[in-house]
């Protein structure tokens, strides 16, 4: 047998998806993989039922159905503050996972450097490796998860081709301020660098924080590749509908990369999702209020249990500090947590370049009764998990 690909030698399976399997194994409340257990908007589901009886069973246009792109461009033009051409500045992808890969492969060559903030969503490292790029990690410092400007500029001085910006951030929930984004934008222009944004949580932001689109800043439309999806905004993570929005020059390349990666996103699902893209502003305001209530419920429960945790500014993740239990391996702790306590979490080490083993990630995109059940189980955590090395 010939040798297998060198680029995969350092890969593991996704730790996030692995913890879902561990949760299923032990019957744990799965707060690991970030998907809701409540229904999408009924209007989208009703349209899906209609579509199943209509003729949307074959390929749509490779880079996205015309009406989907038009609805998406109209919505995002409003929120991004820039007129978007649905025929030249949009590619519809199979989720934001593909969107990020398309963006990386469209702008980087093997050997290029890419700046990645740490902690980071686990796919970014894999995206860099698959693209042949070398990541430069820049730490974000808790509790606010701010970057050090000098450290960030030192990374830019290495002449990276791109920086990956997850905003709001998974896993730490940071929402970058306009001032922080302007500093990044100035570095991108100074060092001639692309900014690849992952903005899937763009509508899940908690007061007083506000989401600012990098592409909306002065001089940044041409060098920003905006990636997002419908998964979190409309609670349809299984539909795998994402997109890339960028200048026509970038999109011309992105279309070709996307075409040969996946051909196209599912035609019936695009047709059904157009309903959601046409929702009015009230939907997005209600969504933010809904998640604010879930955050308040869950974080108050953790406070009552005296479990130390982060306070996310956006997205729907919270990181718990498990230092008191004395585990050297947060992965081992998460497996014990699922087995003995009945709650599924993700080890924080899967998100950090630094040797961080005292944090675990939970999410609160669940029904209130699911969150209350998880808190009820966590109330026994100190009885069921004895501290090690003490």
C-alpha positions as CSV (number, residue, x, y, z in Angstrom):
1,X,0.0,0.0,0.0
2,X,1.3,3.5,-0.8
3,X,1.5,6.1,2.0
4,X,-1.6,8.1,2.7
5,X,-1.7,11.9,2.6
6,X,0.8,13.8,4.7
7,X,-1.6,16.7,5.2
8,X,-3.9,14.5,7.3
9,X,-1.2,13.1,9.6
10,X,-1.9,15.5,12.4
11,X,-5.7,15.4,12.1
12,X,-8.0,13.9,14.7
13,X,-11.7,13.6,14.4
14,X,-13.7,16.6,15.5
15,X,-13.7,16.7,19.3
16,X,-17.0,18.6,19.2
17,X,-18.7,15.9,17.2
18,X,-17.0,13.2,19.3
19,X,-18.5,14.6,22.4
20,X,-22.0,14.4,20.9
21,X,-21.3,10.6,20.4
22,X,-20.1,10.4,24.0
23,X,-23.3,12.2,25.2
24,X,-25.5,9.8,23.3
25,X,-23.6,6.8,24.7
26,X,-24.3,7.9,28.3
27,X,-27.7,9.5,27.8
28,X,-26.3,12.9,28.8
29,X,-27.9,16.3,28.1
30,X,-25.9,17.3,25.1
31,X,-24.6,20.8,25.6
32,X,-21.5,20.0,23.5
33,X,-22.3,20.3,19.8
34,X,-24.0,23.7,19.2
35,X,-27.4,22.9,17.8
36,X,-30.9,23.7,19.2
37,X,-33.5,21.2,20.3
38,X,-36.4,23.5,19.4
39,X,-38.1,23.9,16.0
40,X,-37.1,26.4,13.3
41,X,-39.7,29.1,12.4
42,X,-42.9,27.5,11.4
43,X,-43.0,29.6,8.2
44,X,-39.9,28.0,6.9
45,X,-41.1,24.5,7.8
46,X,-44.5,25.2,6.1
47,X,-42.7,26.3,2.9
48,X,-40.5,23.1,3.1
49,X,-43.6,21.0,3.2
50,X,-44.9,22.8,0.0
51,X,-41.5,22.5,-1.7
52,X,-41.5,18.7,-1.2
53,X,-44.5,18.6,-3.6
54,X,-43.0,21.0,-6.1
55,X,-40.3,20.6,-8.7
56,X,-37.1,21.5,-6.9
57,X,-35.4,18.1,-7.0
58,X,-32.6,18.8,-9.4
59,X,-29.5,21.0,-9.3
60,X,-29.9,24.7,-8.8
61,X,-27.4,27.1,-10.3
62,X,-24.1,26.0,-8.9
63,X,-23.4,29.2,-6.9
64,X,-27.0,29.4,-5.6
65,X,-30.6,29.6,-6.8
66,X,-31.4,33.0,-8.2
67,X,-34.2,33.8,-5.7
68,X,-32.1,32.7,-2.8
69,X,-29.2,34.9,-3.8
70,X,-31.5,37.9,-4.4
71,X,-33.2,37.5,-1.0
72,X,-29.8,37.0,0.7
73,X,-28.3,40.0,-1.0
74,X,-31.2,42.2,0.0
75,X,-31.1,41.2,3.6
76,X,-27.3,41.4,4.0
77,X,-27.1,44.7,2.1
78,X,-29.2,46.2,4.8
79,X,-27.3,44.7,7.7
80,X,-23.8,45.1,6.2
81,X,-24.4,48.6,5.0
82,X,-23.1,47.9,1.5
83,X,-25.1,47.2,-1.7
84,X,-24.5,43.5,-2.7
85,X,-24.9,42.3,-6.2
86,X,-26.6,38.9,-6.0
87,X,-25.2,37.9,-9.4
88,X,-21.6,38.7,-8.8
89,X,-20.8,39.0,-5.1
90,X,-22.5,35.9,-3.6
91,X,-21.8,32.2,-3.5
92,X,-24.1,29.8,-1.7
93,X,-22.3,26.9,0.0
94,X,-23.0,23.8,1.9
95,X,-22.8,25.4,5.3
96,X,-20.4,28.0,6.6
97,X,-17.9,25.1,7.0
98,X,-17.6,24.9,3.2
99,X,-17.8,28.7,3.0
100,X,-14.6,29.1,5.1
101,X,-12.8,26.4,3.1
102,X,-13.8,28.1,-0.2
103,X,-12.5,31.4,1.2
104,X,-9.2,29.9,2.3
105,X,-8.6,28.1,-1.0
106,X,-9.6,31.2,-3.0
107,X,-7.0,33.5,-1.4
108,X,-4.1,31.4,-0.1
109,X,-1.3,29.4,-1.8
110,X,0.7,26.6,-0.1
111,X,3.2,28.1,2.2
112,X,1.2,31.3,2.8
113,X,0.7,32.4,6.5
114,X,-2.7,32.9,8.0
115,X,-3.4,34.7,11.4
116,X,-5.8,32.9,13.7
117,X,-6.9,34.1,17.1
118,X,-6.8,31.6,19.9
119,X,-9.2,30.3,21.2
120,X,-10.6,29.4,17.8
121,X,-13.3,27.1,16.2
122,X,-11.5,23.8,15.6
123,X,-12.1,23.8,11.8
124,X,-9.8,26.8,11.2
125,X,-6.6,24.9,11.9
126,X,-7.8,22.1,9.6
127,X,-8.7,24.6,6.9
128,X,-5.2,26.1,7.0
129,X,-3.6,22.6,6.7
130,X,-5.9,21.5,3.9
131,X,-5.1,24.8,2.0
132,X,-1.4,24.3,2.6
133,X,-1.2,27.5,4.7
134,X,0.7,27.9,8.0
135,X,-1.3,29.4,10.9
136,X,0.1,32.1,13.1
137,X,-1.8,32.0,16.4
138,X,-2.5,35.2,18.4
139,X,-3.9,34.8,21.9
140,X,-7.1,36.4,23.2
141,X,-6.9,37.2,26.9
142,X,-9.7,36.4,29.3
143,X,-12.0,37.5,30.9
144,X,-12.9,39.9,28.0
145,X,-10.8,37.9,25.4
146,X,-9.1,41.0,24.1
147,X,-6.0,40.8,21.9
148,X,-2.7,42.6,22.5
149,X,-2.2,45.1,19.7
150,X,1.6,44.7,19.7
151,X,1.3,40.9,19.5
152,X,-1.3,41.2,16.7
153,X,1.0,43.6,14.7
154,X,3.9,41.2,15.2
155,X,1.9,38.5,13.5
156,X,1.0,40.9,10.6
157,X,4.7,41.7,10.2
158,X,5.2,38.1,9.1
159,X,3.3,39.0,6.0
160,X,0.2,36.8,6.3
161,X,-2.1,36.4,3.3
162,X,-5.2,36.5,5.5
163,X,-6.5,36.7,9.0
164,X,-9.5,34.6,10.2
165,X,-11.9,36.6,12.3
166,X,-14.8,34.8,14.1
167,X,-17.2,37.5,15.3
168,X,-19.1,36.9,17.5
169,X,-16.6,34.3,18.6
170,X,-17.0,30.6,19.1
171,X,-16.0,29.4,21.7
172,X,-15.5,32.4,23.9
173,X,-18.4,34.6,22.9
174,X,-16.4,37.7,22.3
175,X,-17.9,40.5,20.2
176,X,-15.2,42.6,18.7
177,X,-15.7,46.4,19.2
178,X,-15.6,48.8,16.3
179,X,-12.3,50.1,17.6
180,X,-10.8,46.7,17.7
181,X,-12.0,46.0,14.2
182,X,-10.7,49.3,12.9
183,X,-7.3,48.4,14.3
184,X,-7.4,45.0,12.5
185,X,-8.6,46.8,9.4
186,X,-5.7,49.2,9.5
187,X,-3.2,46.3,9.8
188,X,-4.9,44.5,7.0
189,X,-4.5,47.5,4.7
190,X,-1.0,48.3,6.0
191,X,0.3,44.8,5.4
192,X,-1.9,44.0,2.4
193,X,-3.9,41.2,4.0
194,X,-7.3,39.6,3.4
195,X,-9.8,39.3,6.3
196,X,-11.9,36.1,6.2
197,X,-14.8,36.5,8.6
198,X,-16.9,33.8,10.2
199,X,-20.1,35.6,11.2
200,X,-22.6,32.8,11.8
201,X,-23.7,34.4,15.1
202,X,-24.2,37.8,13.7
203,X,-27.7,38.1,15.0
204,X,-27.0,36.6,18.5
205,X,-25.5,39.5,20.4
206,X,-26.2,40.6,23.9
207,X,-26.7,44.2,25.0
208,X,-24.9,46.5,25.2
209,X,-22.7,44.9,22.6
210,X,-23.3,45.4,18.9
211,X,-22.1,43.4,15.9
212,X,-20.1,45.4,13.4
213,X,-19.4,43.8,10.0
214,X,-15.7,44.1,8.9
215,X,-16.8,44.5,5.3
216,X,-18.7,47.7,6.3
217,X,-15.6,49.5,7.5
218,X,-13.8,52.1,5.3
219,X,-11.7,50.5,2.6
220,X,-12.5,46.9,3.7
221,X,-15.1,45.7,1.2
222,X,-12.5,44.7,-1.4
223,X,-10.3,42.8,1.1
224,X,-13.0,41.1,3.3
225,X,-14.4,37.7,2.5
226,X,-17.5,37.4,4.6
227,X,-18.6,33.9,5.5
228,X,-21.8,32.9,7.3
229,X,-24.8,30.6,7.2
230,X,-28.5,30.3,8.0
231,X,-27.8,27.5,10.6
232,X,-27.9,29.5,13.8
233,X,-30.1,32.4,12.8
234,X,-33.0,30.2,11.7
235,X,-32.2,27.1,13.8
236,X,-31.6,24.9,10.8
237,X,-28.1,23.5,11.4
238,X,-28.9,20.3,9.5
239,X,-29.8,22.1,6.3
240,X,-26.2,23.1,5.7
241,X,-26.9,26.4,3.9
242,X,-24.0,28.9,4.0
243,X,-22.6,31.6,1.9
244,X,-19.6,33.7,0.9
245,X,-20.1,37.4,0.2
246,X,-17.1,39.3,-1.3
247,X,-16.1,41.5,-4.2
248,X,-16.7,40.3,-7.7
249,X,-12.9,39.6,-8.2
250,X,-12.9,37.3,-5.2
251,X,-16.2,35.7,-5.9
252,X,-15.1,34.7,-9.5
253,X,-12.5,32.5,-7.9
254,X,-14.8,31.3,-5.1
255,X,-17.3,30.1,-7.6
256,X,-14.8,27.8,-9.2
257,X,-13.5,26.4,-5.9
258,X,-17.1,25.9,-4.6
259,X,-18.1,24.2,-7.9
260,X,-15.5,21.5,-7.6
261,X,-15.8,21.0,-3.9
262,X,-19.6,20.4,-3.7
263,X,-21.3,21.5,-7.0
264,X,-24.0,23.2,-5.1
265,X,-26.2,23.4,-2.0
266,X,-29.5,21.5,-1.8
267,X,-32.1,23.1,-4.1
268,X,-35.2,22.3,-2.1
269,X,-33.7,23.7,1.1
270,X,-32.7,26.9,-0.6
271,X,-36.2,27.4,-1.9
272,X,-37.7,26.8,1.5
273,X,-35.2,29.1,3.3
274,X,-36.0,32.1,1.1
275,X,-39.0,32.6,3.4
276,X,-36.6,33.2,6.4
277,X,-34.4,35.6,4.4
278,X,-37.5,37.7,3.8
279,X,-38.3,38.0,7.5
280,X,-38.6,41.6,8.9
281,X,-36.4,43.2,11.5
282,X,-38.7,42.0,14.4
283,X,-37.6,38.4,13.8
284,X,-33.9,39.2,14.5
285,X,-34.8,41.4,17.5
286,X,-36.9,38.6,18.9
287,X,-34.1,36.1,18.3
288,X,-31.7,38.2,20.3
289,X,-34.2,38.5,23.1
290,X,-34.8,34.8,23.1
291,X,-31.2,34.0,23.5
292,X,-30.7,36.7,26.1
293,X,-33.3,35.0,28.2
294,X,-31.6,31.6,27.7
295,X,-28.3,33.1,28.7
296,X,-29.8,34.7,31.8
297,X,-31.4,31.4,32.8
298,X,-28.3,29.3,32.3
299,X,-25.7,31.7,33.8
300,X,-27.8,32.4,36.8
301,X,-28.1,28.6,37.4
302,X,-24.3,28.3,37.2
303,X,-23.9,31.2,39.6
304,X,-26.3,29.5,42.0
305,X,-24.2,26.4,41.8
306,X,-21.0,28.5,42.3
307,X,-19.5,27.1,39.1
308,X,-17.1,29.8,37.7
309,X,-17.7,30.6,34.1
310,X,-17.3,33.2,31.3
311,X,-19.9,35.8,30.4
312,X,-20.4,35.7,26.6
313,X,-21.0,38.9,24.7
314,X,-22.5,37.0,21.8
315,X,-23.1,33.5,20.3
316,X,-24.5,30.9,22.7
317,X,-21.5,29.3,24.4
318,X,-20.2,29.6,28.0
319,X,-16.8,28.2,29.2
320,X,-16.7,26.7,32.7
321,X,-13.6,26.7,34.8
322,X,-13.0,23.2,36.1
323,X,-9.7,23.9,38.0
324,X,-11.1,22.8,41.3
325,X,-11.4,19.2,40.1
326,X,-7.7,18.9,39.4
327,X,-7.8,17.1,36.1
328,X,-4.8,17.3,33.9
329,X,-6.9,16.3,30.9
330,X,-10.0,18.3,30.2
331,X,-11.0,15.6,27.6
332,X,-11.0,13.0,30.4
333,X,-13.0,15.3,32.6
334,X,-15.7,15.8,29.9
335,X,-16.0,12.0,29.4
336,X,-16.4,11.6,33.2
337,X,-18.9,14.5,33.2
338,X,-21.0,12.8,30.6
339,X,-20.9,9.4,32.3
340,X,-21.3,10.4,35.9
341,X,-23.2,13.7,35.9
342,X,-25.0,13.3,32.6
343,X,-24.0,16.5,30.9
344,X,-22.2,16.7,27.6
345,X,-19.4,19.4,27.1
346,X,-16.5,20.1,24.9
347,X,-12.9,20.2,26.3
348,X,-11.5,23.7,26.0
349,X,-8.1,22.4,24.9
350,X,-9.6,21.7,21.4
351,X,-10.0,25.5,20.9
352,X,-6.7,26.8,22.2
353,X,-3.2,26.7,20.7
354,X,-1.9,27.4,24.2
355,X,-1.8,24.5,26.8
356,X,-5.3,25.2,28.3
357,X,-6.8,22.3,30.1
358,X,-9.0,23.9,32.8
359,X,-11.9,25.1,30.7
360,X,-14.8,23.3,29.1
361,X,-17.4,24.6,26.7
362,X,-21.2,24.3,27.1
363,X,-23.9,25.9,25.0
364,X,-27.4,27.1,25.9
365,X,-29.2,26.9,22.5
366,X,-31.8,24.6,24.1
367,X,-35.4,24.6,25.4
368,X,-35.7,26.0,28.9
369,X,-36.6,22.6,30.3
370,X,-33.5,21.1,28.7
371,X,-31.3,23.8,30.4
372,X,-33.0,23.3,33.7
373,X,-32.4,19.6,33.5
374,X,-28.8,20.2,32.7
375,X,-28.5,22.5,35.7
376,X,-30.3,20.0,37.9
377,X,-27.7,17.4,36.9
378,X,-24.8,19.8,37.4
379,X,-26.0,20.5,41.0
380,X,-24.5,17.1,41.9
381,X,-21.2,17.6,40.1
382,X,-19.1,17.9,43.3
383,X,-20.7,14.8,44.7
384,X,-20.2,12.7,41.6
385,X,-16.8,13.9,40.5
386,X,-14.2,13.9,43.2
387,X,-11.2,16.3,42.9
388,X,-8.0,14.6,41.7
389,X,-4.5,15.1,43.0
390,X,-5.8,16.6,46.3
